[in-house]
Amino acid sequence: MRIGAAAALLFGLSLAWTTSLTAQTPKPLEKLLEDWEAAFNAGEYEKTAALYTTDARRAPPDSPELISGPDEILAGMAPFAGMTIKLTSAGGMLGEKHGSTWGSFEIWEGDQMVNKGRWMNVVTMTEGGWKIYRDIWNSSIPEEEGGCM
C-alpha cells in the first residue's frame, strides 16, 4: 500500500512539474515576443525585422524557399499590412546563448480572423540582446479555406 501511495505521489508531482514547465516562457523571451507583436501591429515592420539576427531565416507555410536576412524578412511582412496578429506563448526554454519559444497565433483583418496556427522560434543572444534566429509557423486552416498566407 505504501509503494502505491508513494508512486501516486511521485506521479502527481512529476505531472505538476511537467505542466508548469511547459507553460512557462522565460521573461526575456516574453519581452521579445511582446516587442515583436507591438511593432508588427503598429505597422512598424522595420522595427519588427530588427528583432531578427542578420543571418536569420524564416520558414513560412507552403513556401519552397526560406526567407533569409533582414531585407527579405522586411519584404516578407508587406502582405500583412493592415492586419493584426495575436501571439500566445505556450512555453519556452532559455540557455546561456540560445533558447526557443513556441505557441499559437491568430491573424485578424478588421474583425475577421483570416488565419491561425502554431509557431516556433529559435533565439540567440546578441550584443543587442535576445533576437530571433529561426522562425517557423504553420497554419491550422486548410489552404482551401484561405490558410497558409
mmCIF file of the C-alpha atoms, coordinates in Angstrom:
data_MODEL
# 
_entry.id   MODEL 
# 
loop_
_atom_site.group_PDB 
_atom_site.id 
_atom_site.type_symbol 
_atom_site.label_atom_id 
_atom_site.label_alt_id 
_atom_site.label_comp_id 
_atom_site.label_asym_id 
_atom_site.label_entity_id 
_atom_site.label_seq_id 
_atom_site.pdbx_PDB_ins_code 
_atom_site.Cartn_x 
_atom_site.Cartn_y 
_atom_site.Cartn_z 
_atom_site.occupancy 
_atom_site.B_iso_or_equiv 
_atom_site.pdbx_formal_charge 
_atom_site.auth_seq_id 
_atom_site.auth_comp_id 
_atom_site.auth_asym_id 
_atom_site.auth_atom_id 
_atom_site.pdbx_PDB_model_num 
ATOM 1   C CA . MET A 1 1   ? 0.000   0.000  0.000   1.00 0.00 ? 1   MET A CA 1 
ATOM 2   C CA . ARG A 1 2   ? 2.836   2.396  0.851   1.00 0.00 ? 2   ARG A CA 1 
ATOM 3   C CA . ILE A 1 3   ? 4.505   1.786  -2.525  1.00 0.00 ? 3   ILE A CA 1 
ATOM 4   C CA . GLY A 1 4   ? 1.244   2.529  -4.359  1.00 0.00 ? 4   GLY A CA 1 
ATOM 5   C CA . ALA A 1 5   ? 0.737   5.779  -2.416  1.00 0.00 ? 5   ALA A CA 1 
ATOM 6   C CA . ALA A 1 6   ? 4.348   6.813  -2.969  1.00 0.00 ? 6   ALA A CA 1 
ATOM 7   C CA . ALA A 1 7   ? 4.101   6.040  -6.686  1.00 0.00 ? 7   ALA A CA 1 
ATOM 8   C CA . ALA A 1 8   ? 0.881   8.056  -6.949  1.00 0.00 ? 8   ALA A CA 1 
ATOM 9   C CA . LEU A 1 9   ? 2.502   10.972 -5.123  1.00 0.00 ? 9   LEU A CA 1 
ATOM 10  C CA . LEU A 1 10  ? 5.590   10.884 -7.366  1.00 0.00 ? 10  LEU A CA 1 
ATOM 11  C CA . PHE A 1 11  ? 3.408   10.683 -10.475 1.00 0.00 ? 11  PHE A CA 1 
ATOM 12  C CA . GLY A 1 12  ? 1.337   13.657 -9.294  1.00 0.00 ? 12  GLY A CA 1 
ATOM 13  C CA . LEU A 1 13  ? 4.431   15.725 -8.502  1.00 0.00 ? 13  LEU A CA 1 
ATOM 14  C CA . SER A 1 14  ? 6.055   14.903 -11.845 1.00 0.00 ? 14  SER A CA 1 
ATOM 15  C CA . LEU A 1 15  ? 2.842   15.769 -13.684 1.00 0.00 ? 15  LEU A CA 1 
ATOM 16  C CA . ALA A 1 16  ? 2.581   19.101 -11.861 1.00 0.00 ? 16  ALA A CA 1 
ATOM 17  C CA . TRP A 1 17  ? 6.262   19.870 -12.544 1.00 0.00 ? 17  TRP A CA 1 
ATOM 18  C CA . THR A 1 18  ? 5.928   18.968 -16.229 1.00 0.00 ? 18  THR A CA 1 
ATOM 19  C CA . THR A 1 19  ? 2.743   21.009 -16.621 1.00 0.00 ? 19  THR A CA 1 
ATOM 20  C CA . SER A 1 20  ? 4.266   24.100 -15.010 1.00 0.00 ? 20  SER A CA 1 
ATOM 21  C CA . LEU A 1 21  ? 7.466   23.696 -17.023 1.00 0.00 ? 21  LEU A CA 1 
ATOM 22  C CA . THR A 1 22  ? 5.715   23.589 -20.391 1.00 0.00 ? 22  THR A CA 1 
ATOM 23  C CA . ALA A 1 23  ? 3.518   26.561 -19.555 1.00 0.00 ? 23  ALA A CA 1 
ATOM 24  C CA . GLN A 1 24  ? 6.418   28.869 -18.742 1.00 0.00 ? 24  GLN A CA 1 
ATOM 25  C CA . THR A 1 25  ? 8.086   31.267 -21.115 1.00 0.00 ? 25  THR A CA 1 
ATOM 26  C CA . PRO A 1 26  ? 11.281  32.846 -19.800 1.00 0.00 ? 26  PRO A CA 1 
ATOM 27  C CA . LYS A 1 27  ? 10.824  36.560 -19.017 1.00 0.00 ? 27  LYS A CA 1 
ATOM 28  C CA . PRO A 1 28  ? 13.438  37.825 -21.536 1.00 0.00 ? 28  PRO A CA 1 
ATOM 29  C CA . LEU A 1 29  ? 11.658  35.897 -24.290 1.00 0.00 ? 29  LEU A CA 1 
ATOM 30  C CA . GLU A 1 30  ? 8.230   37.186 -23.203 1.00 0.00 ? 30  GLU A CA 1 
ATOM 31  C CA . LYS A 1 31  ? 9.621   40.696 -23.715 1.00 0.00 ? 31  LYS A CA 1 
ATOM 32  C CA . LEU A 1 32  ? 10.935  39.797 -27.186 1.00 0.00 ? 32  LEU A CA 1 
ATOM 33  C CA . LEU A 1 33  ? 7.512   38.423 -28.171 1.00 0.00 ? 33  LEU A CA 1 
ATOM 34  C CA . GLU A 1 34  ? 5.704   41.458 -26.747 1.00 0.00 ? 34  GLU A CA 1 
ATOM 35  C CA . ASP A 1 35  ? 8.027   43.793 -28.684 1.00 0.00 ? 35  ASP A CA 1 
ATOM 36  C CA . TRP A 1 36  ? 7.511   41.771 -31.894 1.00 0.00 ? 36  TRP A CA 1 
ATOM 37  C CA . GLU A 1 37  ? 3.724   41.785 -31.565 1.00 0.00 ? 37  GLU A CA 1 
ATOM 38  C CA . ALA A 1 38  ? 3.572   45.508 -30.695 1.00 0.00 ? 38  ALA A CA 1 
ATOM 39  C CA . ALA A 1 39  ? 5.847   46.576 -33.567 1.00 0.00 ? 39  ALA A CA 1 
ATOM 40  C CA . PHE A 1 40  ? 4.035   44.346 -36.075 1.00 0.00 ? 40  PHE A CA 1 
ATOM 41  C CA . ASN A 1 41  ? 0.582   45.561 -35.024 1.00 0.00 ? 41  ASN A CA 1 
ATOM 42  C CA . ALA A 1 42  ? 1.741   49.182 -35.213 1.00 0.00 ? 42  ALA A CA 1 
ATOM 43  C CA . GLY A 1 43  ? 2.867   48.573 -38.816 1.00 0.00 ? 43  GLY A CA 1 
ATOM 44  C CA . GLU A 1 44  ? 6.475   49.208 -37.773 1.00 0.00 ? 44  GLU A CA 1 
ATOM 45  C CA . TYR A 1 45  ? 7.880   46.400 -39.908 1.00 0.00 ? 45  TYR A CA 1 
ATOM 46  C CA . GLU A 1 46  ? 11.439  47.774 -39.876 1.00 0.00 ? 46  GLU A CA 1 
ATOM 47  C CA . LYS A 1 47  ? 11.324  47.641 -36.090 1.00 0.00 ? 47  LYS A CA 1 
ATOM 48  C CA . THR A 1 48  ? 9.830   44.134 -36.270 1.00 0.00 ? 48  THR A CA 1 
ATOM 49  C CA . ALA A 1 49  ? 12.543  42.948 -38.702 1.00 0.00 ? 49  ALA A CA 1 
ATOM 50  C CA . ALA A 1 50  ? 15.215  44.431 -36.403 1.00 0.00 ? 50  ALA A CA 1 
ATOM 51  C CA . LEU A 1 51  ? 14.235  41.822 -33.796 1.00 0.00 ? 51  LEU A CA 1 
ATOM 52  C CA . TYR A 1 52  ? 15.856  39.159 -36.015 1.00 0.00 ? 52  TYR A CA 1 
ATOM 53  C CA . THR A 1 53  ? 19.563  38.400 -36.302 1.00 0.00 ? 53  THR A CA 1 
ATOM 54  C CA . THR A 1 54  ? 21.283  39.477 -39.522 1.00 0.00 ? 54  THR A CA 1 
ATOM 55  C CA . ASP A 1 55  ? 21.590  35.802 -40.516 1.00 0.00 ? 55  ASP A CA 1 
ATOM 56  C CA . ALA A 1 56  ? 18.029  34.871 -39.515 1.00 0.00 ? 56  ALA A CA 1 
ATOM 57  C CA . ARG A 1 57  ? 15.841  32.541 -41.552 1.00 0.00 ? 57  ARG A CA 1 
ATOM 58  C CA . ARG A 1 58  ? 12.045  32.381 -41.674 1.00 0.00 ? 58  ARG A CA 1 
ATOM 59  C CA . ALA A 1 59  ? 10.144  29.326 -42.907 1.00 0.00 ? 59  ALA A CA 1 
ATOM 60  C CA . PRO A 1 60  ? 6.637   30.387 -43.899 1.00 0.00 ? 60  PRO A CA 1 
ATOM 61  C CA . PRO A 1 61  ? 3.992   27.748 -44.582 1.00 0.00 ? 61  PRO A CA 1 
ATOM 62  C CA . ASP A 1 62  ? 3.840   26.254 -48.072 1.00 0.00 ? 62  ASP A CA 1 
ATOM 63  C CA . SER A 1 63  ? 6.897   28.170 -49.237 1.00 0.00 ? 63  SER A CA 1 
ATOM 64  C CA . PRO A 1 64  ? 9.573   26.372 -51.227 1.00 0.00 ? 64  PRO A CA 1 
ATOM 65  C CA . GLU A 1 65  ? 12.176  28.937 -50.102 1.00 0.00 ? 65  GLU A CA 1 
ATOM 66  C CA . LEU A 1 66  ? 13.400  30.215 -46.768 1.00 0.00 ? 66  LEU A CA 1 
ATOM 67  C CA . ILE A 1 67  ? 13.215  33.943 -46.197 1.00 0.00 ? 67  ILE A CA 1 
ATOM 68  C CA . SER A 1 68  ? 16.806  34.952 -45.421 1.00 0.00 ? 68  SER A CA 1 
ATOM 69  C CA . GLY A 1 69  ? 18.311  38.091 -43.974 1.00 0.00 ? 69  GLY A CA 1 
ATOM 70  C CA . PRO A 1 70  ? 16.956  41.477 -42.927 1.00 0.00 ? 70  PRO A CA 1 
ATOM 71  C CA . ASP A 1 71  ? 15.865  42.734 -46.360 1.00 0.00 ? 71  ASP A CA 1 
ATOM 72  C CA . GLU A 1 72  ? 13.878  39.603 -47.249 1.00 0.00 ? 72  GLU A CA 1 
ATOM 73  C CA . ILE A 1 73  ? 12.364  39.420 -43.750 1.00 0.00 ? 73  ILE A CA 1 
ATOM 74  C CA . LEU A 1 74  ? 11.209  43.022 -44.033 1.00 0.00 ? 74  LEU A CA 1 
ATOM 75  C CA . ALA A 1 75  ? 9.808   42.462 -47.553 1.00 0.00 ? 75  ALA A CA 1 
ATOM 76  C CA . GLY A 1 76  ? 8.004   39.328 -46.344 1.00 0.00 ? 76  GLY A CA 1 
ATOM 77  C CA . MET A 1 77  ? 5.958   41.394 -43.917 1.00 0.00 ? 77  MET A CA 1 
ATOM 78  C CA . ALA A 1 78  ? 4.424   43.623 -46.605 1.00 0.00 ? 78  ALA A CA 1 
ATOM 79  C CA . PRO A 1 79  ? 1.486   41.282 -47.387 1.00 0.00 ? 79  PRO A CA 1 
ATOM 80  C CA . PHE A 1 80  ? 0.372   41.607 -43.762 1.00 0.00 ? 80  PHE A CA 1 
ATOM 81  C CA . ALA A 1 81  ? -0.050  45.413 -43.877 1.00 0.00 ? 81  ALA A CA 1 
ATOM 82  C CA . GLY A 1 82  ? -3.224  46.444 -42.102 1.00 0.00 ? 82  GLY A CA 1 
ATOM 83  C CA . MET A 1 83  ? -3.605  43.101 -40.331 1.00 0.00 ? 83  MET A CA 1 
ATOM 84  C CA . THR A 1 84  ? -3.304  42.442 -36.628 1.00 0.00 ? 84  THR A CA 1 
ATOM 85  C CA . ILE A 1 85  ? -1.599  39.441 -35.080 1.00 0.00 ? 85  ILE A CA 1 
ATOM 86  C CA . LYS A 1 86  ? -2.175  37.950 -31.656 1.00 0.00 ? 86  LYS A CA 1 
ATOM 87  C CA . LEU A 1 87  ? 0.618   35.745 -30.342 1.00 0.00 ? 87  LEU A CA 1 
ATOM 88  C CA . THR A 1 88  ? 0.024   33.356 -27.487 1.00 0.00 ? 88  THR A CA 1 
ATOM 89  C CA . SER A 1 89  ? 3.137   31.826 -25.983 1.00 0.00 ? 89  SER A CA 1 
ATOM 90  C CA . ALA A 1 90  ? 2.799   28.225 -24.860 1.00 0.00 ? 90  ALA A CA 1 
ATOM 91  C CA . GLY A 1 91  ? 6.289   27.879 -23.467 1.00 0.00 ? 91  GLY A CA 1 
ATOM 92  C CA . GLY A 1 92  ? 9.963   28.315 -23.969 1.00 0.00 ? 92  GLY A CA 1 
ATOM 93  C CA . MET A 1 93  ? 13.393  27.415 -22.784 1.00 0.00 ? 93  MET A CA 1 
ATOM 94  C CA . LEU A 1 94  ? 16.450  29.520 -22.343 1.00 0.00 ? 94  LEU A CA 1 
ATOM 95  C CA . GLY A 1 95  ? 20.116  28.660 -22.162 1.00 0.00 ? 95  GLY A CA 1 
ATOM 96  C CA . GLU A 1 96  ? 23.111  30.943 -21.814 1.00 0.00 ? 96  GLU A CA 1 
ATOM 97  C CA . LYS A 1 97  ? 23.312  31.793 -25.537 1.00 0.00 ? 97  LYS A CA 1 
ATOM 98  C CA . HIS A 1 98  ? 20.308  30.109 -27.184 1.00 0.00 ? 98  HIS A CA 1 
ATOM 99  C CA . GLY A 1 99  ? 16.683  29.394 -26.462 1.00 0.00 ? 99  GLY A CA 1 
ATOM 100 C CA . SER A 1 100 ? 13.320  28.769 -28.042 1.00 0.00 ? 100 SER A CA 1 
ATOM 101 C CA . THR A 1 101 ? 9.716   29.812 -27.749 1.00 0.00 ? 101 THR A CA 1 
ATOM 102 C CA . TRP A 1 102 ? 6.546   28.355 -29.195 1.00 0.00 ? 102 TRP A CA 1 
ATOM 103 C CA . GLY A 1 103 ? 2.855   28.985 -29.195 1.00 0.00 ? 103 GLY A CA 1 
ATOM 104 C CA . SER A 1 104 ? -0.113  29.850 -31.333 1.00 0.00 ? 104 SER A CA 1 
ATOM 105 C CA . PHE A 1 105 ? -1.136  32.838 -33.429 1.00 0.00 ? 105 PHE A CA 1 
ATOM 106 C CA . GLU A 1 106 ? -4.222  34.446 -34.892 1.00 0.00 ? 106 GLU A CA 1 
ATOM 107 C CA . ILE A 1 107 ? -4.149  36.923 -37.766 1.00 0.00 ? 107 ILE A CA 1 
ATOM 108 C CA . TRP A 1 108 ? -7.042  39.374 -37.970 1.00 0.00 ? 108 TRP A CA 1 
ATOM 109 C CA . GLU A 1 109 ? -8.190  41.657 -40.755 1.00 0.00 ? 109 GLU A CA 1 
ATOM 110 C CA . GLY A 1 110 ? -10.536 44.055 -39.045 1.00 0.00 ? 110 GLY A CA 1 
ATOM 111 C CA . ASP A 1 111 ? -12.964 41.953 -37.023 1.00 0.00 ? 111 ASP A CA 1 
ATOM 112 C CA . GLN A 1 112 ? -12.426 38.790 -39.089 1.00 0.00 ? 112 GLN A CA 1 
ATOM 113 C CA . MET A 1 113 ? -9.835  36.160 -38.232 1.00 0.00 ? 113 MET A CA 1 
ATOM 114 C CA . VAL A 1 114 ? -8.124  35.235 -41.511 1.00 0.00 ? 114 VAL A CA 1 
ATOM 115 C CA . ASN A 1 115 ? -5.579  32.722 -40.252 1.00 0.00 ? 115 ASN A CA 1 
ATOM 116 C CA . LYS A 1 116 ? -4.478  30.874 -37.143 1.00 0.00 ? 116 LYS A CA 1 
ATOM 117 C CA . GLY A 1 117 ? -1.893  28.271 -36.327 1.00 0.00 ? 117 GLY A CA 1 
ATOM 118 C CA . ARG A 1 118 ? 1.256   27.416 -34.421 1.00 0.00 ? 118 ARG A CA 1 
ATOM 119 C CA . TRP A 1 119 ? 4.724   28.999 -34.408 1.00 0.00 ? 119 TRP A CA 1 
ATOM 120 C CA . MET A 1 120 ? 8.171   28.272 -33.045 1.00 0.00 ? 120 MET A CA 1 
ATOM 121 C CA . ASN A 1 121 ? 11.256  30.470 -32.753 1.00 0.00 ? 121 ASN A CA 1 
ATOM 122 C CA . VAL A 1 122 ? 14.876  29.716 -32.013 1.00 0.00 ? 122 VAL A CA 1 
ATOM 123 C CA . VAL A 1 123 ? 16.522  32.717 -30.387 1.00 0.00 ? 123 VAL A CA 1 
ATOM 124 C CA . THR A 1 124 ? 20.113  33.659 -29.747 1.00 0.00 ? 124 THR A CA 1 
ATOM 125 C CA . MET A 1 125 ? 21.843  36.174 -27.509 1.00 0.00 ? 125 MET A CA 1 
ATOM 126 C CA . THR A 1 126 ? 23.497  39.006 -29.438 1.00 0.00 ? 126 THR A CA 1 
ATOM 127 C CA . GLU A 1 127 ? 25.261  42.193 -28.389 1.00 0.00 ? 127 GLU A CA 1 
ATOM 128 C CA . GLY A 1 128 ? 21.855  43.859 -28.718 1.00 0.00 ? 128 GLY A CA 1 
ATOM 129 C CA . GLY A 1 129 ? 20.071  41.301 -26.548 1.00 0.00 ? 129 GLY A CA 1 
ATOM 130 C CA . TRP A 1 130 ? 17.898  38.317 -27.464 1.00 0.00 ? 130 TRP A CA 1 
ATOM 131 C CA . LYS A 1 131 ? 16.989  38.118 -31.158 1.00 0.00 ? 131 LYS A CA 1 
ATOM 132 C CA . ILE A 1 132 ? 15.142  35.652 -33.352 1.00 0.00 ? 132 ILE A CA 1 
ATOM 133 C CA . TYR A 1 133 ? 17.487  33.362 -35.282 1.00 0.00 ? 133 TYR A CA 1 
ATOM 134 C CA . ARG A 1 134 ? 14.968  30.906 -36.797 1.00 0.00 ? 134 ARG A CA 1 
ATOM 135 C CA . ASP A 1 135 ? 11.219  31.391 -37.200 1.00 0.00 ? 135 ASP A CA 1 
ATOM 136 C CA . ILE A 1 136 ? 8.638   28.912 -38.493 1.00 0.00 ? 136 ILE A CA 1 
ATOM 137 C CA . TRP A 1 137 ? 4.871   28.928 -38.470 1.00 0.00 ? 137 TRP A CA 1 
ATOM 138 C CA . ASN A 1 138 ? 2.126   26.655 -39.748 1.00 0.00 ? 138 ASN A CA 1 
ATOM 139 C CA . SER A 1 139 ? -1.491  27.425 -40.465 1.00 0.00 ? 139 SER A CA 1 
ATOM 140 C CA . SER A 1 140 ? -4.230  25.395 -38.801 1.00 0.00 ? 140 SER A CA 1 
ATOM 141 C CA . ILE A 1 141 ? -6.673  26.445 -41.517 1.00 0.00 ? 141 ILE A CA 1 
ATOM 142 C CA . PRO A 1 142 ? -6.719  24.266 -44.636 1.00 0.00 ? 142 PRO A CA 1 
ATOM 143 C CA . GLU A 1 143 ? -5.357  26.015 -47.721 1.00 0.00 ? 143 GLU A CA 1 
ATOM 144 C CA . GLU A 1 144 ? -8.743  25.656 -49.469 1.00 0.00 ? 144 GLU A CA 1 
ATOM 145 C CA . GLU A 1 145 ? -10.237 27.832 -46.711 1.00 0.00 ? 145 GLU A CA 1 
ATOM 146 C CA . GLY A 1 146 ? -7.645  30.595 -47.022 1.00 0.00 ? 146 GLY A CA 1 
ATOM 147 C CA . GLY A 1 147 ? -4.990  29.312 -44.643 1.00 0.00 ? 147 GLY A CA 1 
ATOM 148 C CA . CYS A 1 148 ? -1.235  29.404 -45.218 1.00 0.00 ? 148 CYS A CA 1 
ATOM 149 C CA . MET A 1 149 ? -0.758  33.041 -46.101 1.00 0.00 ? 149 MET A CA 1 
# 
